[in-house]
Amino acid sequence: MQITVFGATGGIGRHVVDQALADGHDVVTYVRTPEKVDRYTPPLRVVVGELSDPVAIQQAVQGSQAVISALGPSLKRGATGTPVTDGTRNILKAMQATGVDRFIGLATPSVPDPRDQPTLKGRALPVLARLMFPNALTELRGMTQAVTESGLNWTLARITSPTDKPATGRVRAGFLGRDDVGSAMTRADIARFLLDQVTDDTYRQAAPAISN
């Protein structure tokens, strides 16, 4: 299966690419700096461009059966603008134009899923995010809205505390107030969850929170 990966050079995206290749998929990466993916043998198909370039993005998704976005906003307090939200909209438009239906991406429990039940954690997370990372929360809200309103077959994995520890192979997924989901999760396990959603519709049109 051909899969296009955005955010392929980031902490989670690198694991997505590694695991997708190990699973035998054909991988297309969309990157600004192609030198960062030179290590792969056999080489990946690489499309170079910015998230603001709809033509290049369309070239990257053309012919794929799924798109995985490991993109996330800057957590710098001084960050401004919504480049990742705008870029996600460009990705979704390219998918719609080329008939690629399956989108898997990242989100945050600070933005609720309708299946969540009221919890202290669910109330506290948006408040903390607004205080600590106001622009990032704006971005994540915009990204989530763009995806959920796209009409595509989407899944968003809501993550809280990614770590660089070794993969555990353990995944908890579900909805706040309904399922036993924690906070911390290794980036390798996050990548595994994203990749598994390519062929699993359990969370079709849903944004489960995930953890180890």
C-alpha positions in Angstrom: 0.0 0.0 0.0 1.2 3.5 -0.8 1.1 5.9 2.2 2.0 9.5 2.3 3.5 10.8 5.5 3.6 14.4 6.6 5.9 15.4 9.5 8.1 12.5 8.5 11.3 14.1 10.0 9.7 14.8 13.4 9.9 12.7 16.6 6.8 10.7 15.8 7.0 10.9 12.0 10.4 9.2 11.9 8.9 6.2 13.7 5.9 6.1 11.3 8.2 6.0 8.3 10.4 3.3 9.9 7.5 1.1 10.8 5.7 1.6 7.5 8.7 0.5 5.6 9.2 -2.5 7.9 5.5 -3.4 7.2 6.3 -3.4 3.4 4.4 -0.2 2.5 5.5 2.2 -0.2 6.2 5.4 1.5 6.0 9.0 0.2 7.3 11.7 2.4 6.6 15.4 2.1 9.5 17.4 3.6 11.2 20.8 3.5 14.6 19.3 3.9 15.2 16.2 1.9 18.6 15.5 3.4 16.8 14.5 6.6 15.4 11.4 4.9 18.5 10.4 3.0 19.3 7.6 5.4 16.6 5.3 4.1 17.5 2.3 1.9 15.8 1.7 -0.4 15.2 5.4 -0.9 11.8 6.9 -0.2 9.8 8.8 -2.8 10.3 12.3 -1.5 8.3 15.4 -2.4 9.9 18.6 -1.3 7.7 21.6 -0.4 6.1 23.8 2.2 2.8 23.3 3.8 1.7 26.4 2.0 2.2 24.8 -1.4 -1.0 23.1 -2.5 0.4 22.0 -5.9 3.3 20.1 -4.3 1.1 18.6 -1.6 -1.3 17.3 -4.3 1.7 15.6 -6.0 2.6 14.0 -2.6 -0.8 12.5 -2.0 -1.6 11.4 -5.6 -1.9 7.7 -5.8 -1.7 6.9 -2.1 -4.3 4.9 -0.3 -3.8 6.7 3.0 -2.3 9.9 4.5 -0.7 9.9 7.9 0.0 13.3 9.4 2.4 13.5 12.3 2.3 17.3 12.2 1.9 19.3 15.4 2.1 22.9 16.3 5.0 24.7 17.9 4.9 24.7 21.7 7.0 27.9 21.9 5.0 30.5 23.9 6.0 33.2 21.4 4.7 31.3 18.4 2.1 33.1 16.3 -0.1 32.3 13.3 -1.6 29.0 12.2 0.8 27.4 9.7 0.0 23.8 10.7 -3.8 24.4 10.6 -3.5 26.0 7.2 -1.2 23.3 6.0 -3.6 20.6 7.2 -6.4 22.3 5.2 -4.2 22.1 2.1 -3.6 18.4 2.7 -7.3 17.7 3.1 -8.1 19.7 -0.1 -5.5 17.7 -2.0 -6.9 14.4 -0.7 -10.4 15.5 -1.8 -9.1 16.5 -5.2 -7.2 13.2 -5.8 -9.8 10.8 -4.3 -7.6 9.8 -1.3 -10.1 9.1 1.5 -8.2 7.8 4.6 -6.6 10.4 6.9 -4.9 9.7 10.2 -3.5 12.5 12.3 -2.7 13.8 15.8 -4.8 15.9 18.1 -5.1 16.6 21.9 -7.5 15.7 24.7 -7.7 19.4 25.3 -10.1 19.4 22.3 -13.0 17.0 23.2 -14.5 14.2 21.2 -18.3 14.0 21.4 -18.0 10.5 22.9 -16.1 11.9 26.0 -17.9 12.0 29.3 -17.3 14.9 31.8 -14.2 14.4 33.9 -11.8 16.5 36.0 -9.1 15.8 33.5 -11.3 16.8 30.6 -12.1 20.1 32.3 -8.5 20.8 33.4 -6.6 20.1 30.2 -8.0 22.9 28.0 -7.5 25.4 30.9 -3.8 24.4 31.3 -3.2 24.3 27.5 -4.7 27.8 27.1 -2.5 29.1 29.9 0.8 27.4 28.8 0.4 27.0 25.0 -2.3 29.4 23.8 -1.2 29.4 20.1 -0.7 25.7 20.0 -4.2 25.1 21.4 -5.6 27.5 18.7 -3.7 25.5 16.1 -4.9 22.1 17.4 -8.5 23.3 17.5 -8.3 24.5 14.0 -6.7 21.3 12.8 -9.3 19.2 14.5 -12.1 21.2 13.0 -10.7 21.1 9.5 -10.4 17.3 9.7 -13.7 16.6 11.3 -15.5 18.7 8.7 -13.6 17.3 5.7 -16.0 14.5 4.8 -13.1 12.1 4.6 -12.6 8.8 6.5 -10.5 10.2 9.3 -9.1 9.2 12.7 -7.4 11.6 15.1 -5.2 10.2 17.9 -5.3 12.5 20.9 -2.0 12.4 22.7 -0.9 14.1 25.9 2.6 13.3 27.0 4.8 11.7 24.3 8.1 10.2 25.4 11.3 8.9 23.8 11.3 5.7 25.8 11.5 2.4 24.0 8.3 1.0 22.5 6.2 -1.0 24.9 3.7 -2.6 22.5 0.9 -1.6 24.9 -1.8 0.8 23.8 -4.8 2.1 25.6 -7.4 3.9 23.4 -10.8 5.3 24.2 -12.6 8.3 25.4 -12.4 10.4 28.5 -14.7 9.4 31.3 -15.5 6.1 29.5 -12.3 4.2 29.1 -9.1 3.7 31.1 -6.7 5.9 29.2 -3.7 7.6 30.8 -1.4 10.3 29.6 2.2 9.2 28.8 3.0 7.2 25.6 6.2 6.5 23.7 6.5 8.1 20.3 7.2 4.7 18.8 3.9 3.3 20.2 2.1 6.4 19.0 3.5 5.8 15.5 2.3 2.2 15.7 -1.2 3.2 16.5 -1.3 5.7 13.7 -0.1 3.1 11.2 -2.5 0.5 12.4 -5.4 2.8 11.7 -4.7 2.7 7.9 -6.5 -0.7 7.8 -8.6 -0.5 11.0 -11.9 1.4 11.0 -12.6 0.9 14.7 -12.1 4.6 15.2 -13.5 5.8 11.9 -14.7 9.4 12.3 -13.5 9.5 15.9 -10.7 11.0 18.0 -9.7 8.5 20.7 -7.3 9.5 23.4 -4.4 7.1 23.5 -1.7 6.2 26.0 0.5 3.3 27.2 
